[in-house]
Amino acid sequence: MYDPKLYRETTNLFVKSHIKKIINCYSNLLNWNQNENILEIGCGEGSTTIEILVDFISKNVSNFNYLATDLLQPMINLATNDYLHDHVTFKQADILDEKLWLNYKECFTKIFSILCFMVVPNPTIWIKNIYNVLKQNGQIFLILTSTNPMMKQHISLSQQEKWSKYQKSNFFLSDYLLSDNPTSWIIQLLRNGGFKDIQQHEIVYDTNLKDFKSAYQFVKAFTSLNENIPEELKDEYLNEMCENIEKEVLNDEKYSYISYDVISAKK
């Protein structure tokens, strides 16, 4: 799905700076307790967790425990090897594993998820699981991206006859990203799942995805984009994607923009 080391390099290009700005901008959405038990879903290789989220939390709470989880064991391996923190534990876990999360019923006061849930399938299941592991009056803080150059091209290419036969079950072609109004779609699902006091904000930043070289440097880390495509065609798919990004930016400079949904809610 992802190459952990390439993913770390890629998020350093602009994603982490965006996330840090968003956290600083919308920190007022979170109410802090003297003691916090925090869960993160989709921690990746740990750099955003430690360098941004835990750094931010440490400025607000002195006593906290933090469980950082990811579906992919290679991500957790890299995080465990590179980041040691007294308050943080890294664990491989699937948010769709209902049996696993029964062991954490009403355990957490906060749940963070950064750029993860827009590609997790079966949203009713993960919403049910995060609701059940959250304490009463606990909060969730989610950041998702509803549109960006890579995803726009991935969706477009995957609908073309040449590529569609390989991409029917692609990881990135989720209901959220294919929705006509992903923000309203996810908010309604959260509301149906029992969450209240839902607040949503959209924030847009520019990216460096303006030419073939920059685009390729970014998309190559997301191996899920072409994982179902035959080996001999994988490079062709990425090349076509990056060529199209460059062409679109020449026609419209805003094509390189990335839009984030920032969502908070309470149980």
C-alpha positions as CSV (number, residue, x, y, z in Angstrom):
1,M,0.0,0.0,0.0
2,Y,2.8,2.4,0.9
3,D,6.6,2.3,1.1
4,P,7.2,3.5,4.7
5,K,10.5,5.3,4.0
6,L,9.4,6.8,0.7
7,Y,6.1,7.9,2.5
8,R,8.1,9.7,5.2
9,E,10.2,11.5,2.5
10,T,7.1,12.4,0.6
11,T,5.1,13.8,3.5
12,N,8.1,16.0,4.2
13,L,7.6,17.8,0.9
14,F,4.5,19.7,2.0
15,V,2.0,17.5,3.9
16,K,3.6,17.8,7.3
17,S,3.8,21.6,7.1
18,H,0.1,21.7,6.2
19,I,-0.8,19.4,9.1
20,K,1.1,21.5,11.5
21,K,-0.7,24.7,10.3
22,I,-4.0,23.0,10.6
23,I,-3.4,21.7,14.1
24,N,-2.3,25.2,15.2
25,C,-5.2,26.9,13.5
26,Y,-7.9,24.6,14.9
27,S,-6.5,23.7,18.3
28,N,-9.4,25.6,19.9
29,L,-11.7,22.8,18.8
30,L,-10.2,20.5,21.5
31,N,-11.0,20.7,25.2
32,W,-8.2,19.2,27.4
33,N,-8.4,17.2,30.7
34,Q,-5.7,16.9,33.3
35,N,-5.3,13.3,32.2
36,E,-5.8,12.1,28.6
37,N,-5.8,8.6,27.1
38,I,-5.4,9.2,23.4
39,L,-5.8,6.9,20.3
40,E,-4.5,7.6,16.9
41,I,-5.7,5.7,13.8
42,G,-3.4,5.6,10.8
43,C,-0.1,6.8,12.4
44,G,2.0,5.7,9.4
45,E,5.7,5.7,10.1
46,G,5.4,7.8,13.2
47,S,6.9,11.1,12.2
48,T,3.7,13.1,12.2
49,T,2.7,11.4,15.4
50,I,5.8,12.4,17.3
51,E,6.9,15.6,15.6
52,I,3.5,17.3,15.3
53,L,0.7,15.6,17.3
54,V,2.6,14.5,20.5
55,D,4.5,17.8,20.5
56,F,1.2,19.7,20.3
57,I,-0.4,17.6,23.0
58,S,2.6,17.9,25.4
59,K,2.0,21.7,25.4
60,N,-1.5,21.2,26.6
61,V,-1.4,18.1,28.9
62,S,1.4,16.9,31.2
63,N,-0.1,13.5,31.9
64,F,-1.2,11.4,28.9
65,N,-0.9,8.0,27.3
66,Y,-0.9,7.7,23.5
67,L,-1.6,4.6,21.5
68,A,-0.6,5.1,17.9
69,T,-1.9,2.4,15.5
70,D,-1.6,1.6,11.8
71,L,-2.9,-1.2,9.6
72,L,0.6,-1.8,8.1
73,Q,3.2,-3.6,10.2
74,P,6.1,-2.1,8.1
75,M,4.9,1.3,9.1
76,I,4.8,0.3,12.8
77,N,8.3,-1.3,12.6
78,L,9.8,1.9,11.2
79,A,8.0,4.0,13.8
80,T,9.1,1.8,16.7
81,N,12.7,1.8,15.5
82,D,12.9,5.5,15.0
83,Y,10.8,7.1,17.7
84,L,11.0,6.3,21.4
85,H,8.7,8.3,23.7
86,D,7.7,7.7,27.3
87,H,4.1,8.4,26.6
88,V,3.7,6.7,23.2
89,T,3.1,3.1,22.2
90,F,3.0,2.0,18.5
91,K,0.8,-0.9,17.6
92,Q,-0.3,-2.7,14.5
93,A,-4.1,-2.7,14.5
94,D,-7.0,-2.6,12.0
95,I,-9.8,-0.2,12.9
96,L,-12.2,-2.5,11.1
97,D,-11.4,-5.4,13.5
98,E,-14.5,-5.2,15.7
99,K,-13.4,-8.0,18.0
100,L,-10.1,-6.3,18.8
101,W,-11.7,-3.0,19.7
102,L,-14.1,-4.6,22.2
103,N,-11.1,-4.7,24.5
104,Y,-10.9,-0.9,24.5
105,K,-14.5,-0.1,25.2
106,E,-14.8,3.6,26.5
107,C,-11.1,3.7,27.0
108,F,-10.0,6.9,25.2
109,T,-10.7,10.6,25.8
110,K,-9.4,11.7,22.4
111,I,-9.1,10.1,19.0
112,F,-6.9,11.6,16.3
113,S,-6.8,10.5,12.7
114,I,-4.7,12.3,10.0
115,L,-5.3,11.6,6.3
116,C,-6.5,8.1,6.9
117,F,-10.3,7.7,7.1
118,M,-11.0,8.9,3.5
119,V,-9.5,5.6,2.2
120,V,-10.8,3.2,4.9
121,P,-13.6,1.0,3.6
122,N,-16.8,0.1,5.5
123,P,-17.2,3.5,7.2
124,T,-20.2,2.4,9.3
125,I,-17.8,-0.2,11.0
126,W,-15.0,2.2,11.8
127,I,-17.4,4.9,12.9
128,K,-19.0,2.3,15.3
129,N,-15.6,1.2,16.6
130,I,-14.3,4.7,17.3
131,Y,-17.6,5.6,19.0
132,N,-17.4,2.6,21.2
133,V,-13.8,3.1,22.3
134,L,-14.4,6.7,23.1
135,K,-15.4,7.8,26.6
136,Q,-18.5,9.8,27.2
137,N,-17.9,13.4,26.2
138,G,-14.6,12.3,24.5
139,Q,-13.6,14.0,21.3
140,I,-12.5,13.0,17.8
141,F,-10.3,15.1,15.6
142,L,-10.0,14.1,12.0
143,I,-8.2,15.5,9.0
144,L,-9.1,14.2,5.6
145,T,-8.3,15.4,2.1
146,S,-11.3,15.5,-0.3
147,T,-9.4,16.6,-3.4
148,N,-5.8,16.9,-4.5
149,P,-4.0,16.6,-7.9
150,M,-3.0,13.0,-7.3
151,M,-6.4,11.8,-6.4
152,K,-8.1,13.7,-9.2
153,Q,-5.9,12.1,-11.7
154,H,-6.2,8.7,-10.1
155,I,-10.0,8.8,-10.3
156,S,-9.9,10.1,-13.8
157,L,-7.5,7.4,-15.1
158,S,-9.3,4.6,-13.3
159,Q,-12.4,5.4,-15.2
160,Q,-10.7,5.1,-18.6
161,E,-11.1,1.8,-20.5
162,K,-7.4,1.2,-20.5
163,W,-7.1,1.2,-16.7
164,S,-10.5,0.5,-15.3
165,K,-10.3,-3.3,-15.6
166,Y,-7.4,-3.2,-13.1
167,Q,-8.7,-0.6,-10.7
168,K,-12.2,-1.8,-9.7
169,S,-11.1,-2.7,-6.2
170,N,-8.4,-0.1,-5.8
171,F,-7.6,1.0,-2.2
172,F,-7.9,4.7,-3.1
173,L,-11.2,4.6,-4.9
174,S,-13.3,4.9,-1.7
175,D,-16.9,6.0,-1.3
176,Y,-15.7,9.2,0.4
177,L,-13.4,10.2,-2.5
178,L,-15.9,9.2,-5.1
179,S,-18.8,11.1,-3.4
180,D,-20.2,14.2,-5.1
181,N,-20.1,15.9,-1.7
182,P,-17.6,14.0,0.6
183,T,-17.9,16.4,3.4
184,S,-21.7,16.1,3.8
185,W,-21.4,12.4,3.3
186,I,-19.0,11.8,6.1
187,I,-20.7,14.2,8.5
188,Q,-24.0,12.4,8.0
189,L,-22.4,9.1,8.7
190,L,-20.8,10.4,11.9
191,R,-24.2,11.9,13.0
192,N,-25.9,8.5,12.2
193,G,-23.2,6.8,14.3
194,G,-24.1,8.9,17.4
195,F,-21.6,11.7,17.3
196,K,-22.7,15.2,18.4
197,D,-21.4,18.7,18.3
198,I,-19.9,18.0,14.9
199,Q,-17.8,20.9,13.6
200,Q,-16.3,21.0,10.1
201,H,-13.9,23.4,8.5
202,E,-12.3,23.4,5.0
203,I,-8.8,24.7,4.4
204,V,-7.0,24.8,1.1
205,Y,-3.3,25.0,0.5
206,D,-1.1,25.0,-2.6
207,T,1.3,22.2,-3.2
208,N,4.5,21.7,-5.2
209,L,2.7,19.3,-7.6
210,K,3.1,21.5,-10.6
211,D,5.3,19.5,-13.0
212,F,6.2,15.9,-13.9
213,K,9.2,15.7,-11.7
214,S,7.6,17.0,-8.5
215,A,4.5,15.0,-9.1
216,Y,6.4,11.8,-9.6
217,Q,8.5,12.3,-6.5
218,F,5.2,12.5,-4.6
219,V,3.1,9.8,-6.1
220,K,5.8,7.1,-6.2
221,A,5.4,6.6,-2.4
222,F,1.7,5.6,-2.8
223,T,2.2,2.1,-4.1
224,S,-1.6,1.4,-3.7
225,L,-2.2,3.6,-6.7
226,N,-1.0,1.0,-9.2
227,E,-0.8,-2.2,-7.1
228,N,-3.5,-4.0,-9.2
229,I,-1.9,-3.0,-12.5
230,P,0.4,-5.5,-14.2
231,E,4.1,-5.0,-13.4
232,E,5.0,-4.0,-16.9
233,L,2.4,-1.2,-16.9
234,K,2.9,0.2,-13.4
235,D,5.4,2.9,-14.5
236,E,3.3,3.8,-17.5
237,Y,0.3,4.5,-15.2
238,L,2.3,6.8,-12.9
239,N,3.9,8.5,-15.8
240,E,0.6,9.2,-17.4
241,M,-0.7,10.5,-14.1
242,C,2.2,12.9,-13.7
243,E,2.1,14.1,-17.3
244,N,-1.6,14.9,-16.9
245,I,-1.0,16.8,-13.6
246,E,1.6,19.0,-15.3
247,K,-0.8,19.7,-18.3
248,E,-3.7,20.5,-16.0
249,V,-1.6,22.9,-13.9
250,L,-0.5,24.8,-17.1
251,N,-4.2,25.3,-17.8
252,D,-5.3,26.1,-14.3
253,E,-2.7,27.0,-11.6
254,K,-5.2,26.1,-8.9
255,Y,-5.2,22.4,-10.0
256,S,-2.2,21.9,-7.7
257,Y,-4.2,22.9,-4.6
258,I,-5.1,20.4,-1.9
259,S,-8.3,20.7,0.1
260,Y,-8.5,19.4,3.7
261,D,-11.6,18.6,5.8
262,V,-11.0,19.3,9.5
263,I,-13.7,17.6,11.6
264,S,-14.2,17.5,15.3
265,A,-17.0,15.8,17.2
266,K,-18.0,14.5,20.7
267,K,-19.6,11.4,22.0
